Structure formats: structure tokens, C-alpha cells
């Protein structure tokens, strides 16, 4: 199907340094706060040490929010509370600083990058830096047609790889990954159902802006129909993304895999990033070792995907707004783990007691 060989990622992706992690665990045992007293922060600090291959852990100084954006044709079926083809409005809110993710990022001092992969709008309406990777205008309606052509899915995947390289080369030391889409949760549910072997009703959630029961039934039917189209191509992850994914999901999958190659940790946000991560796990089984689940959004497909990858969410606030907002809330937790791991002093080693001086020998005067 393509000149792109995803099997290469299996060889390129290594696990975080296990020896360094053991050194971090040993250091933690020597610190003044007893091991386990900081709960999951201990585990996070040791994970960061292994990811950075450094003891003590370096502080997270250059995090970045990366959002992949796109419209999905399946939204035209009324599966979303937002009108089809309106993801560009969400993107503008992010760029203008008026979205939840933008507010949080501003408060935390984290720059935000938006990558348009398939928005259904004139590219001239958005900054050139946002639209330069766009593959097409809206992805196909996955219940009856492929989301992308073979050429488009390869271009989208390669764009995600390129964005990961750009971030790693610029010094980004941790990425908060999210999506800005309309219809994206439907495509994500199909991917998770296909890869986990479950039915549509098990993975179909209410979306970022909750839908009513009738819309949920329409969404469930769309996932069911798309799932029938997905099952025959399960053995080819790139084709799977072309058939039932979308340009933004294909790019996000490429981004996740290349981030693991470049040893750049990623915090996943909601169901869309979790679905792409699940596809990435099928490509390279070691890749999830480089990712954290930022939060539990309450979407059933996200829970299914994270369970399959053995990733436990850091937070459980039920944030469904997308745009990386839930994962951004987890960022201070990760930064706190790094600071505690690096800055807590070690318990002083007690000085050995001096050995008692030998008593002088007393000569026998009777000799």
C-alpha cells in the first residue's frame, strides 16, 4: 500500500533506561521522606529519570502543548453536539486564547502549537504556520467511505513524524498531546473497538459536548457500520487509519511513535489521543513506555484503550472538553514529581564511631 514501513519503529524504539530507573529508586530510598509517602509521585519521578536517562531528574523546563486539528465527515450524521465542519471555530478560540486549554496553558506558561491536518475551511483563514501540514479539507465519512486515500494517510503520518522531530530538535522536553476536532471521538471509538475486539455499544461515548440519547444512537450506528469496514484491514495499521481514522488521527499516531523514537515523553489527553496511542502500540509494543495518561475523561473507549496499554490515568476529573485541557491539568503533577525527586535531600549517612584505643600493655614486674 505504501512506501512507509511502520515495522521500522519496532527496531527504533527502545524502552526507557531500566538501569537508570533502578538508580533513581535507590536514590529515592535514601531521601529524607520515606519511600511511598509521596504516593504516585515516587513512581513518576522514577519514570522521568528513566526517560531522561538522568539521576537526579532534570526539571521539566520546556513543555509544549501540541494539538492536531481536523473535521470528520461522519459528523454530518449528527453524531456530535457541534455542527459538522466547525472545528475551525475551536481552533480560532485556541489561537485567540479563549478556550479552556488556552487559558490553562497561559496560566502554566506553556506554549501551544496547533497543527491543521483536515479542517473544513479555507486555509487562508488561518495562520500559515497552522495550515502548512494540511492534507485535505475534512476527512471522509467513515461509515460508508474511507477517511483518506493511501497517499493522504502516508502524508498525514509523515507530517506527525516531522512535527515530533521539530519539537525534539527545538528542545521540547515533554509534550501535552490533544486534538481539536468535530467527529473525532467517533473515529477514535471505531479504532478502539476494532483493536480491542469489542462491539460499538461498548466504546461509544457522549463526546466532548455531551449528546442526547438520539444522537448517541446515531453515533453508535455509525461506529457499528465503520467497524465492519475496519475489521478486514486490522493487520495493516496505516490502512486502518486510512479506512476509519482521519488525517488528524494519522498524524497523531505518527507523532506519538516518533516522539518515542526521540525519547520525548508525552502526556495523553482524551479518547482521541488514547486511540492513536493504541494504534501506535500495535506498531511498536515498547512505545507506550514513553507515554503518560493525563486524565480519565469518562469516555468508555478511552478507558478500554488505556487498560489495553496498562496506562493508569494521573487524574480523574472527567474533563471532556478536549484540546489537551485534561492533560494540561496533569502537567503540574509531573513537574512536581520531577522537583521532589531531584531536590529532596538524602538522609545523612551516620559517621562511623571511632574504634576504642587499645589499652597499653602492662609489663610483669615480677619477671
Secondary structure as GFF3:
##gff-version 3
##sequence-region A 1 367
A	DSSP	alpha_helix	8	12	.	.	.	ID=ss1
A	DSSP	alpha_helix	18	30	.	.	.	ID=ss2
A	DSSP	alpha_helix	40	52	.	.	.	ID=ss3
A	DSSP	beta_strand	63	71	.	.	.	ID=ss4
A	DSSP	three_ten_helix	73	77	.	.	.	ID=ss5
A	DSSP	alpha_helix	87	95	.	.	.	ID=ss6
A	DSSP	alpha_helix	100	108	.	.	.	ID=ss7
A	DSSP	beta_strand	111	118	.	.	.	ID=ss8
A	DSSP	three_ten_helix	123	125	.	.	.	ID=ss9
A	DSSP	alpha_helix	128	131	.	.	.	ID=ss10
A	DSSP	alpha_helix	150	169	.	.	.	ID=ss11
A	DSSP	beta_strand	174	182	.	.	.	ID=ss12
A	DSSP	alpha_helix	184	196	.	.	.	ID=ss13
A	DSSP	alpha_helix	200	203	.	.	.	ID=ss14
A	DSSP	alpha_helix	213	231	.	.	.	ID=ss15
A	DSSP	alpha_helix	237	244	.	.	.	ID=ss16
A	DSSP	alpha_helix	247	261	.	.	.	ID=ss17
A	DSSP	beta_strand	266	268	.	.	.	ID=ss18
A	DSSP	alpha_helix	271	283	.	.	.	ID=ss19
A	DSSP	three_ten_helix	287	290	.	.	.	ID=ss20
A	DSSP	beta_strand	291	293	.	.	.	ID=ss21
A	DSSP	alpha_helix	300	309	.	.	.	ID=ss22
A	DSSP	alpha_helix	325	343	.	.	.	ID=ss23
###
